[in-house]
């Protein structure tokens, strides 16, 4: 399976200036190519290359490989846009948002990620340096930092392109690695049910509760700070907002990674599968009071589910998604369903048999039972291969955050 290892570059000021000039030139060229593609209605790589390749090389002083990658990035961006328009992710046909996305060419930010192949980038993993092409020539012996685990993965499994990106004055390389998978466990002895929530991020059917109170308190504090800084609207306040804008996301992602790693390790150790709720569309289904909306919108259940799915696939652990309907109102002992069973956010008390348990643990037991029943009926693991990420969204690959193509975009 394809995973991405992110390493942090440590360029000298001269090297950083060369990287910045290169990234700016590549994205300016990509924006110009995007305009040509939009005008001509030509979004295929080889056809678009005939109209733009020579001009991109001469006008922006790009090498052959850099020019080709800039053109490919544009084609992939339009492919992604077209898919989003068809799926309704940018509003319904004829809506204002749809027209705004479809009536302008895609524009690339100066710091958008740029793909590099092995002709433009070489790794010296043991020395922790890279040699990278820039518009000023080849820059050699550029240092990078990585953990021991990252170095091992790079040395053993790196394969394919790497993406250069800049974020908040820091430089990163995202290297694609082809990591082998363990054989899928087709005969799990049971399932480990996972109930996902806001107050308790994850609760297992074994009774383990991974609470999110600390994270929620931090989010509330950060939200209040953002409100104060936005009201001030001074240059220094804007600088502080820029510094803090990704801090909460990084913290939540780190917590989700740790939870997912623990859940998958426990399921692998005990020979069980993992049972999750299918929460697709839950934001549209629920109605909330205004004070609850920000908290609900910051609930990263989808990210946690994705982390569990790809880690489980790597470990060979089957994952089954079940219908979440009435899992919080159903008694895990007798099966009685009643809204009154859920006496509070924290506690469940069955009106039929008198069974009392933690509400999230009771839900996770119901999720486990439903997954086991589905598996016995022949259900397949729903932990598929991670989706391929187009170059236009290279910075959004698994375990990565980076801004990429800024769509103002095309009519397709």
Number of C-alpha atoms within 10 A of each C-alpha: 13 20 20 22 21 22 18 16 21 16 18 11 9 9 16 18 14 20 23 19 15 24 23 19 21 29 24 19 25 28 23 20 28 30 19 17 26 20 13 11 13 17 22 16 17 14 11 21 20 10 15 20 18 13 16 26 17 11 10 16 18 24 17 13 16 24 24 18 20 26 28 23 27 30 25 19 26 25 16 17 23 18 13 15 19 14 11 12 12 19 16 14 12 10 10 12 13 19 19 16 21 21 14 17 22 26 23 27 18 22 21 25 31 27 25 22 17 13 11 18 18 15 17 14 15 9 10 15 18 19 16 21 22 23 19 14 11 13 18 14 15 18 16 19 15 16 8 9 10 16 17 14 17 23 15 12 16 21 16 13 19 25 20 23 25 22 13 9 7 12 18 20 22 24 23 20 21 16 17 11 14 12 11 15 17 14 11 18 11 18 26 27 34 29 28 24 17 17 18 16 22 25 25 24 22 12 16 12 17 16 15 17 13 10 17 18 11 14 19 14 11 16 15 12 14 18 11 12 17 13 9 12 12 11 9 11 16 15 13 14 17 12 11 14 13 12 12 16 15 13 14 20 19 13 17 22 19 14 18 23 15 13 22 27 16 15 21 19 10 13 17 22 29 31 30 26 23 15 17 10 8 9 13 7 9 8 10 11 7 8 8 10 12 14 15 14 9 14 18 17 18 13 17 21 21 17 22 26 26 23 20 27 25 21 19 20 28 28 26 25 23 20 13 16 12 13 23 25 23 23 29 23 14 12 14 14 18 15 12 12 22 21 13 11 11 13 15 25 21 24 16 13 12 13 15 17 17 17 23 28 26 29 28 28 28 28 32 29 20 23 27 24 12 15 21 10 9 9 13 14 21 15 22 13 12 15 9 10 14 18 25 27 19 26 23 16 20 20 16 15 16 16 20 23 24 16 18 15 23 23 18 15
